[in-house]
């Protein structure tokens, strides 16, 4: 993943197909674990429908705002620290240690967008 900042309120993300698949896998696992809309919304800050729309809109080169980066950060946080995933690497597509590096990267972007 490469991040090029566009301005103070948006960032340009360059994602590989594998990274997009990983984010899809993360969302799927979080939705499965947090299978009630209120709990999902409370823990990740988005409705199911909005989450699916955001993840569906990701492409190899996309512009995201603070809310979108925060959501991706939140679902990564859930799979890394909140929910238990059996056979993490097979289910998500990367080892947990690598998922935590993505979490740190999105956290840094989120903090930079917050100013």
HELIX and SHEET records of a PDB file:
HELIX    1   1 UNK A   17  UNK A   33  1                                  17    
HELIX    2   2 UNK A   37  UNK A   44  1                                   8    
HELIX    3   3 UNK A   48  UNK A   57  1                                  10    
HELIX    4   4 UNK A   66  UNK A   77  1                                  12    
HELIX    5   5 UNK A   78  UNK A   82  3                                   5    
HELIX    6   6 UNK A   88  UNK A   92  1                                   5    
HELIX    7   7 UNK A   96  UNK A  114  1                                  19    
SHEET    1   A 3 UNK A   2  UNK A   7  0                                        
SHEET    2   A 3 UNK A  10  UNK A  14 -1                                        
SHEET    3   A 3 UNK A  61  UNK A  65 -1                                        
END                                                                             
